Amino acid sequence: MKKLCFAIALSMLVGIGVEAQLKTPVASPRQTVVQEFGLSQIELSYSRPAAKGRVIFGDLVPYGNVWRTGANQATSITFGDDVIIGGKNVKAGKYGLLTIPGQQEWTIIITKQLDVTNPNAYKQEEDVVRVKVPVMNLPFPIQSFMMLFENITANSLDLMILWEQTAVSLPITTDVDTKVMAQIAENMKSDRPNYYAAAQYYLDNNKDLNQAIQWFDKAVEQAPNAFWIHYNRAVALSKAGRKADARKAAETSKKLAQEAKNDDYVKLNDNLLKSLN
């Protein structure tokens, strides 16, 4: 009997000390943004607090203080390749992202520190780069703190930070051309070069049109029924001022696209042919 009473008492004590698990929504949900950029990608991880009727900048987020740029955990940014920020080379890798908001401008900091959630933990000597950027006033309020990538090109983009009616933008660039040109040079030495990709890069980036056309010619030999190759060859010929050749290439592309039931390329070729009249 004594053993039974002891067992019951023990189970009651254990029950008092263990709380039932309860899962509730996170107040500032974590978001990870992965953006293809250059020849790799950028990954941004941050938390998104909501305004909830509060005054944000100058109050909840004081001016002149280091801010973790989000809520909860530290904000991080990972570069898959070397980039250039504020005129300084930043090696591929994972970094912390901090800001110092101000009324007229912000300081955006890329730091080696990955765990700064409190201004007192920040060490300026760990900075990789600091950039001052002007404040832009939005005509509408942003309720949930937001970061995104905008104005994306092959070698540049802007990291946008938005909340309340405030926005700032951090330009980021990367040296794609040097790497691609080196790849093309190496690729041309192979047994079966990728003439189409090389020609398209030259066309898209305003390089030697005559070289692009030569490569498009060889790409057509590799894939005679590829209507998209004929179309881009026609575009290159048009840019080079060879309208008669461009018209012939566009007509071939249109016919092949019709046979493949690809209406998009039929329309593209129609528009190109109109421009050549």
Phi and psi in degrees as a GROMACS rama.xvg file:
@    title "Ramachandran Plot"
@    xaxis  label "Phi"
@    yaxis  label "Psi"
@TYPE xy
-62.9444  -39.0104  LYS-2
-64.3602  -37.7486  LYS-3
-65.5792  -44.5329  LEU-4
-62.7982  -39.668  CYS-5
-64.8571  -40.3624  PHE-6
-64.893  -41.3034  ALA-7
-64.9903  -44.1485  ILE-8
-62.526  -41.3535  ALA-9
-64.0307  -42.1425  LEU-10
-65.1936  -33.8613  SER-11
-67.0852  -41.3223  MET-12
-64.3676  -42.2271  LEU-13
-63.198  -41.0362  VAL-14
-63.2229  -36.9459  GLY-15
-66.2856  -35.5136  ILE-16
-82.5268  -12.6003  GLY-17
-112.21  119.971  VAL-18
-90.0247  144.279  GLU-19
-67.5117  140.409  ALA-20
-71.966  138.397  GLN-21
-137.911  119.511  LEU-22
-102.182  126.533  LYS-23
-125.039  161.077  THR-24
-62.084  144.438  PRO-25
-75.1441  133.461  VAL-26
-66.1437  -38.1286  ALA-27
-125.661  83.8498  SER-28
-61.6503  145.008  PRO-29
-78.9797  141.612  ARG-30
-132.761  138.343  GLN-31
-117.581  125.215  THR-32
-112.515  123.648  VAL-33
-114.2  120.541  VAL-34
-121.138  120.26  GLN-35
-62.5084  134.767  GLU-36
-152.878  129.584  PHE-37
61.7325  -122.616  GLY-38
-107.16  10.3295  LEU-39
-143.283  -131.699  SER-40
-157.601  164.601  GLN-41
-118.129  135.622  ILE-42
-119.431  127.293  GLU-43
-119.119  129.592  LEU-44
-128.061  123.639  SER-45
-156.81  165.532  TYR-46
-102.315  150.924  SER-47
-118.374  86.3254  ARG-48
-70.0977  156.257  PRO-49
-104.862  152.152  ALA-50
-67.4215  -45.0305  ALA-51
53.0962  40.1259  LYS-52
79.2968  0.849354  GLY-53
-85.3722  154.64  ARG-54
-80.4804  124.892  VAL-55
-89.6679  -75.9655  ILE-56
-80.2256  130.277  PHE-57
92.5408  -5.49946  GLY-58
-135.92  -84.5318  ASP-59
-58.7731  -42.4038  LEU-60
-111.067  101.842  VAL-61
-66.6597  147.515  PRO-62
-71.0787  144.441  TYR-63
84.0205  -1.98619  GLY-64
-108.278  150.298  ASN-65
-66.2081  132.208  VAL-66
-122.335  137.925  TRP-67
-68.6357  -7.27475  ARG-68
64.7222  60.0172  THR-69
147.485  -145.447  GLY-70
-144.934  173.139  ALA-71
59.5638  -111.94  ASN-72
-74.7239  168.919  GLN-73
-69.6972  151.118  ALA-74
-86.4039  137.95  THR-75
-130.485  153.601  SER-76
-137.242  132.515  ILE-77
-120.616  125.429  THR-78
-102.142  124.85  PHE-79
-76.9892  -15.1163  GLY-80
-144.388  168.377  ASP-81
-62.8025  141.978  ASP-82
-132.308  172.248  VAL-83
-123.141  124.144  ILE-84
-130.779  126.496  ILE-85
58.0495  32.7235  GLY-86
77.3018  5.47073  GLY-87
-115.53  138.239  LYS-88
-72.9292  129.646  ASN-89
-118.728  119.662  VAL-90
-68.5613  152.899  LYS-91
-56.169  141.801  ALA-92
150.509  -177.337  GLY-93
-102.427  134.408  LYS-94
-136.172  162.123  TYR-95
-86.528  150.595  GLY-96
-121.601  118.567  LEU-97
-124.998  160.298  LEU-98
-139.581  157.817  THR-99
-123.456  95.9679  ILE-100
-68.2844  146.112  PRO-101
-140.456  169.914  GLY-102
-68.0298  -40.3413  GLN-103
-105.168  -27.3429  GLN-104
-151.424  156.571  GLU-105
-115.074  154.472  TRP-106
-105.493  122.562  THR-107
-104.284  130.04  ILE-108
-119.845  128.316  ILE-109
-102.976  120.176  ILE-110
-126.444  155.609  THR-111
-73.3041  -19.1398  LYS-112
-73.4064  130.453  GLN-113
-110.318  4.23259  LEU-114
-131.413  23.1502  ASP-115
-80.893  108.704  VAL-116
-117.277  -6.45271  THR-117
-133.175  134.504  ASN-118
-53.3788  -30.8973  PRO-119
-67.8412  -19.5667  ASN-120
-86.6148  -10.3351  ALA-121
-73.2367  136.555  TYR-122
-125.194  111.497  LYS-123
-62.2021  -27.4485  GLN-124
-67.0517  -12.2765  GLU-125
-91.2854  1.1503  GLU-126
-61.5602  139.977  ASP-127
-96.3646  -41.7385  VAL-128
-158.251  146.758  VAL-129
-124.866  135.167  ARG-130
-134.146  131.938  VAL-131
-92.9889  130.937  LYS-132
-131.209  146.116  VAL-133
-75.7576  153.906  PRO-134
-84.8099  135.677  VAL-135
-111.484  133.849  MET-136
-91.555  127.488  ASN-137
-88.2925  146.27  LEU-138
-80.6528  0.392657  PRO-139
-146.932  153.055  PHE-140
-84.2979  145.388  PRO-141
-103.833  114.866  ILE-142
-74.4736  -43.8412  GLN-143
-105.726  131.411  SER-144
-51.0104  136.415  PHE-145
-140.418  138.287  MET-146
-130.938  139.062  MET-147
-155.164  169.161  LEU-148
-106.393  135.697  PHE-149
-140.175  167.254  GLU-150
53.9394  50.3011  ASN-151
-84.9976  126.225  ILE-152
-123.99  -174.314  THR-153
-63.785  -28.7667  ALA-154
-132.333  12.9189  ASN-155
-154.601  154.8  SER-156
-160.102  169.03  LEU-157
-117.842  131.123  ASP-158
-87.5652  115.471  LEU-159
-99.4161  134.923  MET-160
-119.847  121.361  ILE-161
-135.656  136.696  LEU-162
-166.206  151.107  TRP-163
56.1455  -122.737  GLU-164
-119.916  33.7285  GLN-165
-119.904  139.793  THR-166
-140.768  142.164  ALA-167
-133.164  157.92  VAL-168
-134.543  131.504  SER-169
-113.148  111.734  LEU-170
-72.6838  136.062  PRO-171
-130.85  132.54  ILE-172
-127.638  166.141  THR-173
-148.045  151.441  THR-174
-89.3911  88.6735  ASP-175
-83.1594  -41.1799  VAL-176
-58.8676  -45.0925  ASP-177
-58.0229  -42.8079  THR-178
-70.2324  -43.0572  LYS-179
-66.4932  -42.0962  VAL-180
-62.7533  -37.0954  MET-181
-66.3929  -39.7151  ALA-182
-64.6687  -42.1966  GLN-183
-61.9251  -45.91  ILE-184
-58.5522  -40.7441  ALA-185
-71.9392  -39.6493  GLU-186
-63.2904  -35.5633  ASN-187
-67.4075  -13.9629  MET-188
-87.1204  -8.91465  LYS-189
-77.6918  170.956  SER-190
-67.9737  -32.0886  ASP-191
-135.661  83.4386  ARG-192
-62.244  151.797  PRO-193
-88.4461  79.3606  ASN-194
-62.4906  -36.9791  TYR-195
-65.1064  -47.8826  TYR-196
-61.7498  -40.9289  ALA-197
-65.6085  -45.0125  ALA-198
-63.2127  -41.7419  ALA-199
-64.2553  -39.462  GLN-200
-63.4607  -42.87  TYR-201
-62.8454  -41.9158  TYR-202
-65.871  -45.8989  LEU-203
-68.4155  -24.9112  ASP-204
-112.85  20.4313  ASN-205
55.3245  42.7526  ASN-206
-94.6429  -164.288  LYS-207
-57.1084  108.004  ASP-208
-67.375  -36.7384  LEU-209
-63.6266  -39.3636  ASN-210
-67.3206  -41.2675  GLN-211
-59.251  -43.8114  ALA-212
-64.3678  -40.4418  ILE-213
-59.4954  -41.5945  GLN-214
-71.3645  -37.1042  TRP-215
-61.7523  -38.9544  PHE-216
-58.617  -45.0215  ASP-217
-69.3165  -34.4889  LYS-218
-65.3104  -37.108  ALA-219
-64.7549  -38.1397  VAL-220
-62.9632  -36.551  GLU-221
-71.9394  -34.7596  GLN-222
-140.45  80.2239  ALA-223
-62.1772  -26.0396  PRO-224
-98.2302  7.351  ASN-225
-80.3151  95.4024  ALA-226
-61.2408  -30.2642  PHE-227
-69.1557  -32.0107  TRP-228
-69.5321  -44.9908  ILE-229
-58.7392  -39.8239  HIS-230
-63.3998  -49.6613  TYR-231
-68.9231  -29.535  ASN-232
-62.9512  -41.5897  ARG-233
-61.9745  -40.7081  ALA-234
-61.8711  -44.109  VAL-235
-63.6918  -42.5538  ALA-236
-63.1208  -38.9835  LEU-237
-63.3699  -44.5285  SER-238
-63.9542  -30.4144  LYS-239
-81.8376  -0.897234  ALA-240
84.2023  9.59462  GLY-241
-94.9684  73.6008  ARG-242
-65.5195  -40.8581  LYS-243
-62.6097  -45.2413  ALA-244
-65.9221  -37.4976  ASP-245
-64.961  -41.2812  ALA-246
-63.0091  -42.7486  ARG-247
-63.3005  -43.1883  LYS-248
-65.6601  -39.277  ALA-249
-67.1523  -38.6853  ALA-250
-64.9318  -38.6008  GLU-251
-65.1713  -43.9781  THR-252
-62.1358  -43.2114  SER-253
-61.7835  -44.1685  LYS-254
-61.6324  -45.1179  LYS-255
-65.661  -37.963  LEU-256
-66.2104  -39.0725  ALA-257
-62.8158  -42.0331  GLN-258
-64.655  -32.8673  GLU-259
-86.8677  -1.19144  ALA-260
57.4112  41.4712  LYS-261
-105.273  94.0186  ASN-262
-65.5392  -30.3983  ASP-263
-60.8026  -46.4477  ASP-264
-75.3303  -27.7585  TYR-265
-60.8007  -45.1708  VAL-266
-66.2649  -42.551  LYS-267
-58.0172  -43.6035  LEU-268
-69.0943  -37.8803  ASN-269
-58.601  -45.3399  ASP-270
-64.1947  -40.2938  ASN-271
-66.1378  -42.2804  LEU-272
-62.4887  -38.5013  LEU-273
-61.708  -40.3879  LYS-274
-69.6949  -18.2902  SER-275
-92.7202  -4.61553  LEU-276
